[in-house]
Amino acid sequence: MRLRPDGDFGVTPSEKIRVKNEKAVAPYAAAFSDLIHSSWDSVVHPNALTEIRTFTAPSTVGSMATFGIFFDFIPDAQGNHAPTDQYTVTISGQTGAPVPPDQVFPPPPAHRSYAFVVE
């Protein structure tokens, strides 16, 4: 897997992809969309602040798989967010160099889309 200049990810046919979403400060309030042109192989919550999902990229060169994550941040009683609060999304594949993590900070709630192009 590699990060392409257009911001999408380039993957090999049938490459196994791992998506780890971690929240720095409770509560975890993120939501993954359905995976388009593939399906989630596994969904695991190893703790209250982490979600790990895996999927297999399509097998046909030129096809793509996409999903989105909605990141919500819940303020405290005074309407403030912890200064250290953030989500960190780490995406890895079976091939290529590590890709820098995607960090999402409050406020407001945010949405990110991720696309994987089979090369």
ZIKA-V993567 format. One record per residue. N is the residue number from 0. RES is the residue in one small letter. SS is DSSP state (H for helix, E for strand, - for the rest). PSI is psi in whole degrees, 0 to 359 (* if undefined). BURIAL is I if it has 24 or more other ideal C-beta (glycine too) atoms within 12 Angstrom, else O. Layout:
N&RES&SS&PSI&BURIAL / N&RES&SS&PSI&BURIAL
//
This chain:
0&m&-&145&I / 1&r&E&155&I / 2&l&E&121&I / 3&r&-&160&O / 4&p&-&333&O / 5&d&-&0&O / 6&g&-&348&O / 7&d&-&172&O / 8&f&E&134&I / 9&g&E&128&I / 10&v&E&162&I / 11&t&-&159&I / 12&p&-&132&I / 13&s&-&23&O / 14&e&-&139&I / 15&k&E&127&O / 16&i&E&139&I / 17&r&E&131&I / 18&v&E&119&I / 19&k&E&123&I / 20&n&E&120&I / 21&e&E&137&I / 22&k&E&137&I / 23&a&-&323&O / 24&v&-&133&I / 25&a&-&151&O / 26&p&-&156&O / 27&y&-&123&I / 28&a&-&45&I / 29&a&E&154&I / 30&a&E&126&O / 31&f&E&144&I / 32&s&-&176&O / 33&d&-&156&O / 34&l&-&122&I / 35&i&E&131&O / 36&h&-&20&O / 37&s&-&189&I / 38&s&-&155&O / 39&w&E&125&O / 40&d&E&321&O / 41&s&E&151&O / 42&v&E&120&O / 43&v&E&140&O / 44&h&E&87&O / 45&p&E&339&O / 46&n&E&180&O / 47&a&-&348&O / 48&l&-&8&O / 49&t&E&139&O / 50&e&E&132&I / 51&i&E&128&I / 52&r&E&149&I / 53&t&E&152&I / 54&f&E&166&I / 55&t&E&128&I / 56&a&-&154&I / 57&p&-&159&I / 58&s&-&351&O / 59&t&-&125&O / 60&v&-&135&O / 61&g&-&345&O / 62&s&-&171&O / 63&m&E&159&I / 64&a&E&143&I / 65&t&E&154&I / 66&f&E&168&I / 67&g&E&160&O / 68&i&E&131&I / 69&f&E&124&O / 70&f&E&116&I / 71&d&-&150&O / 72&f&-&127&I / 73&i&-&117&O / 74&p&-&165&O / 75&d&-&185&O / 76&a&-&336&O / 77&q&-&1&O / 78&g&-&12&O / 79&n&-&158&O / 80&h&-&145&O / 81&a&-&136&O / 82&p&-&339&O / 83&t&-&2&O / 84&d&-&138&I / 85&q&E&163&I / 86&y&E&143&I / 87&t&E&119&I / 88&v&E&121&I / 89&t&E&121&I / 90&i&E&129&I / 91&s&E&154&I / 92&g&-&190&I / 93&q&-&344&O / 94&t&-&163&O / 95&g&-&176&O / 96&a&-&158&O / 97&p&-&145&O / 98&v&-&136&I / 99&p&-&144&O / 100&p&-&155&O / 101&d&E&124&I / 102&q&E&136&O / 103&v&E&126&I / 104&f&E&153&O / 105&p&-&177&I / 106&p&-&184&O / 107&p&-&188&O / 108&p&-&152&O / 109&a&E&159&O / 110&h&E&138&O / 111&r&E&142&I / 112&s&E&144&O / 113&y&E&130&I / 114&a&E&140&I / 115&f&E&113&I / 116&v&E&126&I / 117&v&E&121&I / 118&e&-&*&O
//
